[in-house]
Amino acid sequence: MSRVEMMAINDTGFAFDPMSGESFTLNETAVEIIKALKVGKSEREIAEALSELYDVEALDSLTDVLDFIKQLKSFRLVD
């Protein structure tokens, strides 16, 4: 189980990592991405959902999702 799967997140963007004790503030899009990752959605599925939710191009959304996941990896929150 990845650390992001164990994170507690509220709807206002406050996230808590119980493994490290660190907390984070997330924007609305980041909350959506992490919630989707927690239930096992793929990068493409997340991008498609965000594309519809925010009325943006799917390719732009995918780029943003991949960039955010790269950040999560740099914090060792996902594998």
Rosetta blueprint (number, residue, H / E / L):
1 M L
2 S L
3 R H
4 V H
5 E H
6 M H
7 M L
8 A E
9 I E
10 N L
11 D L
12 T L
13 G L
14 F E
15 A E
16 F E
17 D L
18 P L
19 M L
20 S L
21 G L
22 E L
23 S E
24 F E
25 T E
26 L L
27 N L
28 E H
29 T H
30 A H
31 V H
32 E H
33 I H
34 I H
35 K H
36 A H
37 L H
38 K H
39 V L
40 G L
41 K L
42 S L
43 E H
44 R H
45 E H
46 I H
47 A H
48 E H
49 A H
50 L H
51 S H
52 E H
53 L H
54 Y H
55 D L
56 V L
57 E L
58 A H
59 L H
60 D H
61 S H
62 L H
63 T H
64 D H
65 V H
66 L H
67 D H
68 F H
69 I H
70 K H
71 Q H
72 L H
73 K H
74 S H
75 F L
76 R L
77 L L
78 V L
79 D L
